[in-house]
Amino acid sequence: MAATMTGQLSKKQKRERVSQLCRLAEEMRMEFFEGLVGSEVEVLIEKSDSGLGVPLGFSHGHTRCYTPVKIKGVYEKNDIVKVNLVRAEEDSCTDS
C-alpha cells in the first residue's frame, strides 16, 4: 500500500506540489479559453440573469467542449445560441 511505503513526502512538500498543480491547471485553463477567442461556437443555455437590475441581462451556458460562456442577452434554458467569443476571463469566455 502506497501510504505505508518508505520515502513519503512531508505534508509541506505535498501542499507545495498541490499548489503548483493548481496554478498550472489555472494557466492551462486560461490558455485554452484564450485559444477560443475569435471563434464562433454553439452554447447550450443553462440559466439567465433576467431582472437583477441589469437592463440587458446575461445568459450562461457551455459549449460542446464544456467551456463556460457568458452571453449578453436573456435566452431560454436549453436554447442553443451561436456566439462569437471575444474575450477570455478567469472563469469563462464571453461575447462582449
C-alpha positions as CSV (number, residue, x, y, z in Angstrom):
1,M,0.0,0.0,0.0
2,A,1.4,3.4,-1.0
3,A,0.6,5.0,2.3
4,T,3.0,2.6,4.2
5,M,5.9,2.8,1.7
6,T,9.1,4.5,2.7
7,G,10.2,7.8,1.2
8,Q,7.0,9.6,1.9
9,L,6.9,13.4,1.2
10,S,6.4,15.7,4.1
11,K,3.0,17.5,4.5
12,K,4.7,20.7,3.5
13,Q,6.0,19.2,0.3
14,K,2.6,17.7,-0.5
15,R,0.9,21.1,0.0
16,E,3.6,22.8,-2.2
17,R,3.0,20.3,-5.0
18,V,-0.8,20.7,-4.8
19,S,-0.3,24.4,-5.0
20,Q,1.9,24.1,-8.1
21,L,-0.5,21.8,-9.8
22,C,-3.4,24.2,-9.1
23,R,-1.5,27.1,-10.6
24,L,-0.6,25.1,-13.6
25,A,-4.2,24.0,-14.1
26,E,-5.4,27.6,-14.0
27,E,-2.7,28.6,-16.5
28,M,-3.7,25.8,-18.9
29,R,-7.4,26.7,-18.5
30,M,-6.7,30.3,-19.4
31,E,-4.6,29.3,-22.4
32,F,-7.5,27.1,-23.6
33,F,-10.0,29.9,-23.1
34,E,-7.7,32.4,-25.0
35,G,-7.4,29.9,-27.8
36,L,-11.2,30.0,-28.3
37,V,-11.3,33.8,-28.6
38,G,-12.2,34.8,-32.2
39,S,-14.1,31.6,-32.8
40,E,-17.9,31.0,-33.3
41,V,-19.3,28.4,-31.0
42,E,-22.7,27.0,-30.1
43,V,-23.7,27.4,-26.5
44,L,-26.3,25.5,-24.6
45,I,-28.0,28.0,-22.3
46,E,-28.4,26.8,-18.7
47,K,-29.6,30.0,-17.0
48,S,-30.2,33.7,-17.4
49,D,-29.7,36.7,-15.1
50,S,-33.0,38.3,-16.0
51,G,-34.0,41.1,-13.7
52,L,-31.4,41.8,-11.0
53,G,-31.5,45.4,-12.1
54,V,-29.4,44.7,-15.2
55,P,-31.1,46.4,-18.2
56,L,-29.8,43.9,-20.8
57,G,-29.1,40.8,-18.7
58,F,-26.8,37.9,-19.3
59,S,-27.2,34.2,-20.1
60,H,-24.8,31.4,-19.0
61,G,-24.1,28.1,-20.6
62,H,-21.5,25.7,-22.0
63,T,-20.0,24.9,-25.4
64,R,-19.8,21.3,-26.8
65,C,-16.4,21.0,-25.1
66,Y,-17.8,22.2,-21.7
67,T,-16.3,25.7,-21.9
68,P,-18.4,28.0,-19.7
69,V,-19.7,31.0,-21.6
70,K,-21.4,34.3,-20.5
71,I,-23.5,35.9,-23.2
72,K,-25.2,39.3,-23.4
73,G,-29.0,38.9,-23.6
74,V,-31.6,36.7,-22.0
75,Y,-32.3,33.4,-23.5
76,E,-34.4,30.4,-22.5
77,K,-32.9,27.5,-20.7
78,N,-31.9,24.7,-23.2
79,D,-31.7,27.2,-26.2
80,I,-28.7,26.7,-28.4
81,V,-27.1,30.0,-29.4
82,K,-24.3,30.7,-31.9
83,V,-21.8,33.1,-30.3
84,N,-18.6,34.8,-31.4
85,L,-16.2,34.7,-28.5
86,V,-14.3,37.9,-28.0
87,R,-12.8,37.7,-24.5
88,A,-11.4,35.1,-22.1
89,E,-12.0,35.7,-18.5
90,E,-10.8,33.8,-15.4
91,D,-13.9,31.7,-15.2
92,S,-15.5,31.8,-18.7
93,C,-15.4,33.1,-22.2
94,T,-17.7,36.0,-23.3
95,D,-19.2,37.6,-26.3
96,S,-18.5,41.1,-25.0
